[in-house]
């Protein structure tokens, strides 16, 4: 089954419309954020920008996305669940960007938004069987489908927020992840999912000119939580339902950077005896900065990692898992060599880099480590 020409036109129109609307509305949102006091003031070592920068830019991303979806997508039952859930997450993000909310309030709101989607049929019902000795290739989740889906949605929502630590990082990684899933959706002829993802790609691209280093505006919790929520829910309706290895590999690889970074941070803190939800400077982007890379170099490295993971997801869909594994192994070797070369050539330390580069995006864990309090604001 192939996607017809009319649907392809809708996909390109959805992307272009979202891009244009987000690009146009971002300066307006920036002025609004300044008026209502949604401004990030540097207050600790995890923030390297030296002057207040407006946040809440995610509101422009959301406006571009939702208007494009309403214009071009089929508002079927799953989408009817995703959109109001996204609205709920954005409302919480807007409030939190103005007046920091308690951790448990944000966490409960994320669960509520996830349950809205689940109620409308956004559910992970089947998994590929990891047990190679089993006669069955698939696992039916049964009663576990709802809690697993809620955990997936809440986890991805927060994982995108946690990588929001350098200018342009979270929005760029989200754009790359969306694009890789868009390609897969086109391959498997999931036209409505492709339109949703195209709208998300366009909204991210429309915001990036304002968010790349040095950032003029941050997307804040409004954008980070919204992007994570949309990516999580769309991945469920578009990727998890296939009865093949791509049922779990595609979304996990496409969103691999935030997933692996969050998992690494969680277990690292547990092993060191820390609260797994406590913020620190141990995320991938922090480590690259501490190695001596500039913000732009660190973001470029993480873009490359995300792109390779997304490419692996596409390769799995078209050529099988063996080629994807070979691709990932080759990338790991190349990435290690590349980082060593850049580190060797870079004579400027992290502190100097931060002073020279300008603003740094407010780190997701500064806003919420799965709902961390905003005491530093």
N, C-alpha and C positions, 0 to 999 in steps of 0.2 A: 504494500500500500504506500502511495506517495502523496505528498502534500501538493495540492493543485495550485495553479498560478494565482488565483484570487487570494488564497490564503497567504501565499508568499508576499503578495502586495500588502495585505493587512499587517504582516509581520514587520515589513520595512516601515510602513506608516506608523505602526505602534512605536517602534524604536525612535523614529524621527520626531514624532509628536512629543513623546516623553522627554527626549533630549532638549527640544526647543522650549517646552514649558518649564522644565527645571532650570535651564540656563537663564530664562527671562525672569523667573520668579525668585531666584536666589538673592539678588540685590534687595528685593523688596523684603524678603524674610530677614536678611541681615539688618536692615533698618528697624524692623519690628523687634528683633531680638535685642537690639541696643536699647530700645524704648522700654521694654519690659524687664530689663536687667538680666537677660540670659547671656551673660558674658563670662568667659573663662579667665580667671585671674591666676597667674602663676603663683604657686604657693608651696611646692615641694620639689625634690630632686627628680621626680619622674616627669615633670613638666619643664621643658627647656625653653619655651618661648618667654620673652622678657617683657611682654606688654599684654594687656587685656585684649582678648579676641572674642568676638561674638560666637555663640554656638546656636544650636537649634536649626542648623542648615538642613537637617534631615526633613524638615517640614516641606522644603522645596522639592526634595527627592520624592516625597510621598505625593505631593500634588501632581507632579509630572507623571508618576506611575499610575495613580488611581484614575486620573482623567483619561489617560491613554487606554487603560484597561476597559473603562466604561464605554469608550468610543469603538473599540475594535474587538474585544474579546467576547466570547459567549459566556454570559453570566449564569452558568449552570449551578447545580447545588453545591459542589465543592468550592467554587469561586464565591458563592453567596456566604460561605463560612469564612473564607480567607479574608475577604475585604473588611467585614465588621471586626474581625479579630485584629487586623492591622490597624484599624481606626482606634481600637482600645489601646493597643501598644503605643501608638503615636501620641494619644492623649496623655498617657502616663509619662512618656518621654518629654513632652512639652512642659508638663508640670515640673518634672524632675530637673529639667534644664533651667527653670526659673527658681524654684524652691526645692532643694534636695529632699527627696522622699526617703523614708525608712526602707531598709533592705527587704523586710518581710512584705511591705506593701507592694513593691515592684514585683517581687517573686510571685505573690498571689495573683497579681494582675496578669502576669505572663501565663500562669496556669489557666486562668479564666479565658484568656485569648486562645490558648491551645485547645481548650474544651469546646469553644465555639466552633473551631474548625473541625474537630473530631465529630461533633454532633451533626455536621453537614457532610460527613462521609470522607473526611480527610484522615484516613486510617491506614497504618501499616499492618497488613493482614498476613503477609507471607515473607519469609526470609530464605535465602539460600542456606542449605545445610552445611555447616562448617565441618561436620564429622565425615571424613572421607571414607570411613568404614561402614557408613550407614547405607541401607538400600534405597533410601529416599533422598532425592536431590533437594528437597524443599522442606521447610518447617512451617506449619500452620500455627500461628500464634494464638488463635482462639481468644480466651479471656484476657490474655496478656497484651492483645493488640492495642487496647486503649491506653493503658499505662505506658507502654513502650513508645507509642506515638507522642504522648504528652511529654515524656522525658526527652525524646528526640527534638521536638519543637522548642522546648525551653532551653535545652542544651545548646542548640545551634543559635538561638536568639542571643544567648549570653556569650557564646564563643566569638561571634562577630564583634560584639561590644568589647571583648577583651583584647582584640588585636587593634583596636582603634587608638593606637599609641604614637603614630607618626603622621605627619601631614600626608594626606592622600592614600594612606595604607588601606584602611578598612573599605573605603569606597572603591578603590582600585581592585582589591582582592575580590570584593563582591561582584564587580563588573566581570572579572575574569571567570569566576565561578558560574555566574549567570550565563555567560557566553558559552562556556563548555557544555552546560546542561541544555542550552538552546540548540547547539549543534546536535546533541544526542536526540533531543525531541524532534528535530527535523529528520534525522536518520530513521527513527521509529515511527514517524508520521503522527506525532502527538501535536496536532495543530493548535489547539487552544492553549496547551502548556507552552508551546513555542511563542505564542503571542504574549502571554504573561511574562515570560523571560525576556522577550525583546523589549517590552516596556520597562522592565527593571534595568536592563543593560543601558537603554537610552537615558533613563533618569540618572543613573550613576555617571554616565559620560557627561551629561549636562552640568553636573555639580563639580566634576573634577577640576575644571579651570580655576575655580575659586578655592579649592581645597589643597591643591598641590603646593609644595614648599616654595616660598613661604606662604602659608595659608592665610586667606583673608577672612575665612569663616570656618568654624568647625561644625560637623553635623550633629554632635552631641548625642545624648541618649536617644533623642527623637529619631535620628537617622540610623544609628548603630542597631538599636533594638528592632526597628522597623525592617531594615535590610535582613537581619538574621531571621526574623519571623517569616518574611516572604520567602526567603530561600529555603527555609525548613519546610514550610507547608507545600510550596510548589514542588519541591523534590519528592514529597510523599505522593502527590497525585500524578506526577510525571515519571518518576524513576523507580519507585519501590514496587510497583505493581507488576513488573515484568517477571515471568517465571524463568529466570536465568541468573547468571552470576551478576549481571548488571543491576539486579534488583537491590543490591546493597553497595556494590563497588562504585557505581557512577556517582551517586550523591556524596559518598564518603570521600572519593578522590576529588571531585569538583570543589568540595568545601574542605579539602584536606588540611590546608594551612591553619585556619581557625580551630578545626577539630583537634589536630595534633598538638597545637600550641596550648590549647586549654587542657587537654589530657596530660601533657607533659608538666604543666604548671601545677595541676592538681596533685599528681603523684609525687612530684619533686618536693612539694611542701609537706605532704604526709610523711615522706621518708626522712625529712629533716626535722620532724616534730612540730611543724608550724600548723596553724589553722589553714586548711586548704583553700579557704575563701579570702584569706588576707592578701592584700596587694603587695607586690614587690617589683624588683627590677630584673626578674628572671625570664621574662618573655623573650621570644625569638628576636623581636625588634630591639629590645634593650641590649641583648647580647651582641648584636651586630654593631650597635652604636658604641658599646664598651670596648669592642675590638678595634675601634678607630675609624670605622666607616662614617661618612657623613649621612645625614638624613636621606638625601637623594640616593646615595649608593645603597643604603640599607633597604629603602623602599624598592629600588630596582631589583635587588637580590630576591626580595620576598615576592615581588611580581613574577619574577622568573620561576620561582619555585611553584607558585600557584598555577602559572601557565602550563608548566610541565605536568603537574598533577591533573589539570583539566584535560590536557592532551592525552594522558594515559587513560582517562575515562572514555574519551572518544575512541581510542585504539581498542579498548576492551569491547566496546559496542560493535566495532566493525571487524576486528581481526582476532579477538580472543585475548584471554588473560596472559598467556605466555609472552606475547610480544609486548604487552603493557609492562610486565615485570622486568623484561630486558631493558625497556625504555627507562624505567624508574632507576634501575641499578646504574645504567650509564649516566643518568643525570646526577645521581648522588656523587659519583666519582668526579664528574666535571664541576659540580658545585663546590666540592671540597677544595679542589685545585684552584678554582676561581677566587674563592674567599681568601685563601692563603696568598694568592698573588696580589689581590687588592689590599690586603692587610700589610703586605711587605712594602707596597708602593706608597702607602698612606702614612705620612709623617706627622699628621695633626691628630692630637688626642681628642677624645670624646667631648671634653668640656669646651675646647676651642671650637670644635665642630658645631656644637649647639649655639655658641655665641655668634658664629659667622653665618649660620644657615637661617636663623630667624625662628619663626613659630614652629612649634611641634604640636600635633593634634593631641587633644586631651585623651589620655590613655583610658581605654575601656575599664581597666581595673580601678582607675581613679573614680570612675562613676559607679561601677558595679562589678564586684567579683561575685557573680551570680546574685547581684543585688547588694553590693557593698555600699555602706553609708557614705554620703558626700561630706564627711567632716572637713576635708581639706579645702572645700570651697568656702 
